[in-house]
Amino acid sequence: MMFVIANGIARGRKAGVIAALGMSTGLAIFISDHGMLPWAQFLVLGAILILVGLVVDATVGFVSGALSQFLQRRPAIRRWMDRVSAAIFGALAVRLVADPH
């Protein structure tokens, strides 16, 4: 069990390093030879990327929290969503059973 967990952590770290390298090569497109030092441009672009990500994540969090409160106050909508979810899962189950492979 510990090997499986350690293996998953190692693969996660490897994927993170690959993503960071990919991001740095993507940022390198926007680095110019004129003006600021290249490392300073990397820092500025990285900070902008982090700030944009923070704004997007915060917006999604606030909207999902407000939507959650809205749906908790309306049990009829919740029942409707439960029925739609059940129908979708039922259709997927039928499709899975009917699939010859």
PEGI-V402738 format. One record per residue. N is the residue number from 1. PSI is psi in whole degrees, 0 to 359 (* if undefined). Layout:
n=<N;N>
psi=<PSI;PSI>
This chain:
n=<1;2;3;4;5;6;7;8;9;10;11;12;13;14;15;16;17;18;19;20;21;22;23;24;25;26;27;28;29;30;31;32;33;34;35;36;37;38;39;40;41;42;43;44;45;46;47;48;49;50;51;52;53;54;55;56;57;58;59;60;61;62;63;64;65;66;67;68;69;70;71;72;73;74;75;76;77;78;79;80;81;82;83;84;85;86;87;88;89;90;91;92;93;94;95;96;97;98;99;100;101>
psi=<316;326;319;317;314;321;319;319;318;318;324;318;318;317;323;319;317;319;319;319;319;321;320;326;328;323;331;337;326;4;130;159;344;145;232;162;146;319;327;323;320;316;316;313;321;318;319;317;317;317;318;317;320;317;316;313;319;319;315;319;314;317;318;325;317;319;322;315;320;314;330;334;349;92;334;319;321;318;318;316;322;319;318;317;317;319;318;314;322;316;320;323;317;318;319;318;322;345;125;342;*>
